[in-house]
Amino acid sequence: MIKIIDNTLNDSLLTSIQEIIESNQMPWNFIENSAYGDDKEAIKQNPLNYSFCHPVFEFDNIISPIYDITKSIGLILKDLFELEKTYNIIRLRWGMTTTINKIHRHTPHTDMLVPHKVILFYLNDSDGDTYFYDKEHKIIDSVTPKENRAVLFDGSILHSSSKPIKFPRRIVLNINLVDK
C-alpha cells in the first residue's frame, strides 16, 4: 500500500537540490489551503491549512526554471520504485509547511480525481508527518519526513501533510504520475 525508500539520491544531487530549494532566493507561492487551494469555505473552516508551493511542471507545462533538475529527481524516483514505463509524470511541485509551534494536520485529500500514483520526496528531516486515512478519515498510517526519503502510494488514498513543531520547515517534492 505504502512503500518507502531511504537514501534515494546520491550525495551530490541531494546537496545540489538542497542548495537551490533551501536558498533565500527560492520563490514560494502562498496557498491559503494546502488541500483545496482557494476554496473559501475550506479556508474559513480551517485557516491553519496554509502552506507554500513552488510549481515546477503541470500537464505538459513547464512552470519553473528548476524543471530539469526536478524532473531528473522524479525520473530517478520513478525508476527506484520500479514503476512501469507506461507511467508518466504529470505534475511536479515543491511544497513547504512551516511551524506554528503546535500540532496541526492539514485536511485529508487526494491530489486528483483520475487514477494516479504519488511519490513524495522529503528534502529535509522534519517532524511534520504525512498521514494516510481510510474513507472515514481515520488515520491508518503515517510517515515521518527524513532527508532523502521517498514514499510511493496509490493516489486514491486520502492523505495530508502536517506542520512541523521541532523543525522550522518541512519541504517535500510531490510527484503525480498517471498510467497511459
N, C-alpha and C positions, 0 to 999 in steps of 0.2 A: 504494500500500500504506500508506504513512505520509505524511500531509500536515501541513505546518507553516505557521502564520500568525503573524507577529510583529506587535507593536503592535495588539493586538486590542481593548483597551478604551480609551475616551477618558481623558485625564489625570485628570479629576475623579472618575470612577467608580473608576479604579485606586487613586487616593490614598485614597478613602473605604474601600475594602475592605482596603487595606493597614493603615490605622489600626485597623480592627476586628480583623483576623486577627493582626497583629503586636503587639497590645496585651498587656500583662501580665494583663489581665482575661479574655483568651480562654481558655475551658475546653477542655483537651485530655485525651482518654482514652488511656491507655497500652494498647498492643496488643502482646502477647508475640511474635506472629509476624505481620508485615505482610501476608503472603500467605495464611496458613491459620489466622488467628485463634487459638483456644485449643487447637489440635491439639497435645497433649502430646508426641507423638513428633517432630513437626516442630520444636517448641521445643527439645527435647533435642538434636536433630541440628544445629541452628544457632541458638544462643542470642543471636546478634547481629542477628537478623532483626526485632528490636523496632522499633516506631515509635509515633507518636501520631496520633490522628484526632479530628476533630470531625464527627460525622454530622449532616447537615442534613435530608435527605429520603430516604426509602426506601419504595418500593412503596406510595405513597399516604399515607404517614405523615410528617407534618411533625415533626421532632425538635428543631429549633433555632430560637431567636429570630432568627437571621440568615438565615432561609429566603428572605425576599423579595429581599434584595439578591443572595444566592447564586443563586436561581432566575433573576433578571434576567441575571446573567452567563452562566448556562447557555443561556438563550434567545438572547442576543447571539451566543455562540459557535456554537450550532446554525445560526443564520442565516448567519454568516460562512463556515461550511463547506458551506453550501447543502445541508443535509440535508433530505430531503423532509418535508413537513408530517406524514406518517404516523409519523415517528419521535417517540417520547415519552421525556422524561426520567423514568427510574425510580429513579435514585439520584444524590444529590449528597453528596459527602464531602470535607472538607478533610483533607489528610494532611501530616504533618511528620516528617521524619527529621532527626536531629542528628548532628553529627560525633563520630567516635570516633578521629580523627586517624590513620586508616589506611583503605586501600581495602577496601570491603565491598559486594558486590552482594547484594541480597535474593533470595529464591527465585523462579524463574520461575513464573508462574501466569497464569490468566485470571480475570477478575472474576466471571464467572457461566457457567453451563453452557448457557444459551439463547443463540441468535444475538443479538449486540448490537454496538453501536459504543461506542468510548470516546473521550472528549475529556479531555485533561489540560491544565490551565491553570496555568502557572508564575507564582506571585505574586512571586518574588524571583530574583535572579541566584544561581546556585549551581553547584557542580561535581559534584553528585550526579546523574549521568546516569540517564536511563531507558534500559534495554536491551531489545532485541527479539530473540527467539530462534526458531530453526526447531524442528521436532518432536524433534530430538536434543539440544536445549538448547545449540546452538552459536549464538553471537551473530551476528545478521545485520545489525543496525543499532543506532544509539544516538542519543539526542537530549540535548543539554545544556540544563539549565534556564536560561532567560533571562527576566528580568522581562517580564511581559505577552506571553509566547509561549504559543500553544496548539498542541496536536498532536491530530490525529484518526487513529484506526486501527481496523481490524476487531477486535472483542473476542475473536476466536478466536486471535489472535496471542499467543503466550506473551510476557510482558514482566515486567520487575522494576524496582524503584527501586534506588537505591544511596545510601550515606551520603556526605555531603559531607566534604571534607577541608579545603579552604581557607576555607570558609564555615561559620558555626556551625549553620545550619539550611537546609533545603530545604523549601519549602511549595508544595503542589500542590492544586488543586481537581480531584477525579476526578468526571467526569460519565459516567454509563452511560445509554445510550439503546437502546430496542428499537423495531422496526418493528411496527405494528399487524397 
